[in-house]
């Protein structure tokens, strides 16, 4: 194991997010115009919102599992769920209003969308997986949903647990991971920003050499890639040339995804998963980490839902 000693950084558990932990917290999204953070709990079929200033939490329930979200310019949610992509309106809680937009041809039963994020041009990318991770099935694929509302065919296939989508600040490098214990890899691609096509796939970080599995990720303004090291309770930062240069210990076992937010984009908000056995008091809760760097702003969906 090629691990470095984790840094001591102040990590805050956001009590305003609620005392009840998520089973599988995922897909944190910072809404600058609201100064609010949104995220999901996949098995609970919920989208949550936390007003950072007041600490008020709001939640909406969907008719099926929701794994990843982004917003269009009018505040409608684009969500990757079990059976496809949905436009989700968030009226008065607790029920959301949903409309199905598109769905891939799932090759196997028991699949769903997993990790999703927009590129710098506002195309929404999301991948699929077989929900039974014990099956070790490489039936997952990565898809692109463009601003015209067209869902692509599979762009990257052979994925077990698709994860880790992120783009460099200029948008010319795309990152993608497979977080299954049998893979534990992060890939980088050259990204054609005009065509929305990733090319020249290569291994960027092999977490078989480190602790944990590469789950959700974010990129900072220096172009460094932060990944949640699931099962290791760490945030790992890799430089653009694939070198591990920072490791931050977290009070949760299974950090799942991170995003930069706050007024100065200087806070990493981290969701987490609550283990079925041996969970501690922080597992499943939302964390705020201030790593001393700023994030690269994330883009929403460029189309109108």
Secondary structure as GFF3:
##gff-version 3
##sequence-region A 1 305
A	DSSP	beta_strand	11	13	.	.	.	ID=ss1
A	DSSP	three_ten_helix	15	17	.	.	.	ID=ss2
A	DSSP	beta_strand	25	31	.	.	.	ID=ss3
A	DSSP	beta_strand	36	41	.	.	.	ID=ss4
A	DSSP	beta_strand	46	51	.	.	.	ID=ss5
A	DSSP	beta_strand	57	61	.	.	.	ID=ss6
A	DSSP	beta_strand	66	71	.	.	.	ID=ss7
A	DSSP	beta_strand	77	81	.	.	.	ID=ss8
A	DSSP	beta_strand	85	89	.	.	.	ID=ss9
A	DSSP	beta_strand	97	102	.	.	.	ID=ss10
A	DSSP	beta_strand	111	118	.	.	.	ID=ss11
A	DSSP	beta_strand	124	130	.	.	.	ID=ss12
A	DSSP	three_ten_helix	133	135	.	.	.	ID=ss13
A	DSSP	beta_strand	140	145	.	.	.	ID=ss14
A	DSSP	beta_strand	156	159	.	.	.	ID=ss15
A	DSSP	beta_strand	162	167	.	.	.	ID=ss16
A	DSSP	beta_strand	173	178	.	.	.	ID=ss17
A	DSSP	beta_strand	185	192	.	.	.	ID=ss18
A	DSSP	beta_strand	197	206	.	.	.	ID=ss19
A	DSSP	three_ten_helix	207	209	.	.	.	ID=ss20
A	DSSP	beta_strand	213	219	.	.	.	ID=ss21
A	DSSP	beta_strand	225	230	.	.	.	ID=ss22
A	DSSP	beta_strand	234	238	.	.	.	ID=ss23
A	DSSP	beta_strand	244	249	.	.	.	ID=ss24
A	DSSP	beta_strand	254	261	.	.	.	ID=ss25
A	DSSP	beta_strand	267	273	.	.	.	ID=ss26
A	DSSP	beta_strand	287	289	.	.	.	ID=ss27
###
